[in-house]
Amino acid sequence: MSATTTGSPEVAEGRGTAERGSHVRFERVCLGYGRRTVLADVDLEASAGEILVVVGPSGCGKSTLLRGIAGLLPPRGGRITVDGSPVTRPGPDRAMVFQEDALLPWLDVRRNIEFPLAVKRLAKSDREALARHWIAQVGLAGFEDHLPRQLSGGMRQRVQLARALIGSPPTVLMDEPFGALDPTTRASMRRLLVEVWQKSSQTVLFVTHDVDEALALGDRVAVLGRHGVRELVPVPSPRTEGVAREQVREQILNALEPEKP
């Protein structure tokens, strides 16, 4: 949409055009840096519209996996596809949320959230309407004019989440985004993510080292190891405590036991 295009009724009311989540697939994928291979023969799928959580010990390649699907790291072998199309570069259909908020320090909350739409040259009125909607969604009403340095860590992550979602990308990639937050704020951000996801149809790939976080968020949990995916565990629904979830927790913890040489 050009900068002179008039807004649609949906945008004028502050709602984006929802896109269905993408089907993401890794087929015997090898990823690495320089001469070092980090992941080999990874076979993994994320169904359209699900939250797939990836857990594993430090250094096992969780972030590398996300860099591959983001198009930031070309596979050495195998292929990564989104809805059947090979991933060859970054694209607007995949949004990334990092542990560090990566906000632009000279822009206020509203303009940080609007930034992806400004890059697309969306009409100013439409950008502002969508920004208002997402500011309300993530609980930042009243902080529109604040700069990142004036916000708490949790509030900055809310800005980053809104910025990632404002363009309605079919796939959202999240690399331990709540890892630096205190436990109370972290729990609040988990609830917020699930609430926002339930209103959309996006596919979420979420990386964490925290098993309880994985259970709080995931539809399925993939346990990653040196030789690819060690186990893929369905999580009982709804996302509440119970005997079945405790059994799944034990299953994931067992799969995280150190691998034999």
MOFEN-V737414 format. One record per residue. N is the residue number from 1. RES is the residue in one letter. SS is DSSP state (h for helix, s for strand, l for the rest). PHI is phi as a letter, one per 20 degrees, with the letter a starting at -180 (* if undefined). Layout:
BEGIN
n=[N,N]
res=[RES,RES]
ss=[SS,SS]
phi=[PHI,PHI]
END
This chain:
BEGIN
n=[1,2,3,4,5,6,7,8,9,10,11,12,13,14,15,16,17,18,19,20,21,22,23,24,25,26,27,28,29,30,31,32,33,34,35,36,37,38,39,40,41,42,43,44,45,46,47,48,49,50,51,52,53,54,55,56,57,58,59,60,61,62,63,64,65,66,67,68,69,70,71,72,73,74,75,76,77,78,79,80,81,82,83,84,85,86,87,88,89,90,91,92,93,94,95,96,97,98,99,100,101,102,103,104,105,106,107,108,109,110,111,112,113,114,115,116,117,118,119,120,121,122,123,124,125,126,127,128,129,130,131,132,133,134,135,136,137,138,139,140,141,142,143,144,145,146,147,148,149,150,151,152,153,154,155,156,157,158,159,160,161,162,163,164,165,166,167,168,169,170,171,172,173,174,175,176,177,178,179,180,181,182,183,184,185,186,187,188,189,190,191,192,193,194,195,196,197,198,199,200,201,202,203,204,205,206,207,208,209,210,211,212,213,214,215,216,217,218,219,220,221,222,223,224,225,226,227,228,229,230,231,232,233,234,235,236,237,238,239,240,241,242,243,244,245,246,247,248,249,250,251,252,253,254,255,256,257,258,259,260,261]
res=[M,S,A,T,T,T,G,S,P,E,V,A,E,G,R,G,T,A,E,R,G,S,H,V,R,F,E,R,V,C,L,G,Y,G,R,R,T,V,L,A,D,V,D,L,E,A,S,A,G,E,I,L,V,V,V,G,P,S,G,C,G,K,S,T,L,L,R,G,I,A,G,L,L,P,P,R,G,G,R,I,T,V,D,G,S,P,V,T,R,P,G,P,D,R,A,M,V,F,Q,E,D,A,L,L,P,W,L,D,V,R,R,N,I,E,F,P,L,A,V,K,R,L,A,K,S,D,R,E,A,L,A,R,H,W,I,A,Q,V,G,L,A,G,F,E,D,H,L,P,R,Q,L,S,G,G,M,R,Q,R,V,Q,L,A,R,A,L,I,G,S,P,P,T,V,L,M,D,E,P,F,G,A,L,D,P,T,T,R,A,S,M,R,R,L,L,V,E,V,W,Q,K,S,S,Q,T,V,L,F,V,T,H,D,V,D,E,A,L,A,L,G,D,R,V,A,V,L,G,R,H,G,V,R,E,L,V,P,V,P,S,P,R,T,E,G,V,A,R,E,Q,V,R,E,Q,I,L,N,A,L,E,P,E,K,P]
ss=[l,l,l,l,l,l,l,l,h,h,h,h,l,l,l,l,l,l,l,l,l,l,l,s,s,s,s,s,s,s,s,s,s,l,l,s,s,s,s,s,s,s,s,s,s,s,l,l,l,l,s,s,s,s,s,l,l,l,l,l,l,h,h,h,h,h,h,h,h,h,l,l,l,l,l,l,s,s,s,s,s,s,l,l,s,s,l,l,l,l,l,l,l,s,s,s,s,l,l,l,l,l,l,l,l,l,l,s,h,h,h,h,h,h,h,h,h,h,h,l,l,l,l,h,h,h,h,h,h,h,h,h,h,h,h,h,h,l,l,l,l,l,l,l,l,l,s,h,h,h,l,l,h,h,h,h,h,h,h,h,h,h,h,h,h,l,l,l,l,l,s,s,s,s,s,l,l,l,l,l,l,l,h,h,h,h,h,h,h,h,h,h,h,h,h,h,h,h,l,l,l,l,s,s,s,s,s,l,l,l,h,h,h,h,h,h,h,l,l,s,s,s,s,s,s,l,l,s,s,s,s,s,s,s,l,l,l,l,l,l,l,l,h,h,h,h,h,h,h,h,h,h,h,h,h,l,l,l,l,l,l]
phi=[*,e,f,d,f,f,f,f,g,f,f,f,e,n,d,e,e,f,d,f,f,e,e,d,b,d,d,l,e,d,c,a,c,l,e,e,e,e,c,c,l,e,d,b,c,d,f,g,n,d,d,d,d,d,d,r,f,g,n,e,o,f,f,f,g,f,f,f,f,f,n,e,c,f,f,e,b,m,b,d,c,c,l,n,e,f,e,c,a,f,b,f,e,c,d,d,c,d,f,e,f,l,f,e,f,e,d,f,g,f,f,f,f,f,g,f,f,f,f,f,m,f,g,g,f,f,g,f,f,f,f,g,g,f,f,f,g,e,m,d,g,n,d,g,e,e,e,g,f,e,d,f,g,f,f,f,f,f,f,f,f,f,f,f,e,f,e,l,f,f,c,d,d,c,d,l,f,d,f,e,e,f,g,f,f,f,f,f,f,f,f,f,g,f,f,f,f,f,e,d,c,f,e,c,d,c,d,b,d,e,f,f,f,g,f,f,d,e,e,b,c,e,e,e,c,f,d,n,f,e,b,c,d,f,d,g,d,f,e,c,f,r,f,f,f,f,f,f,g,f,f,f,f,f,f,e,g,g,f,f,g]
END
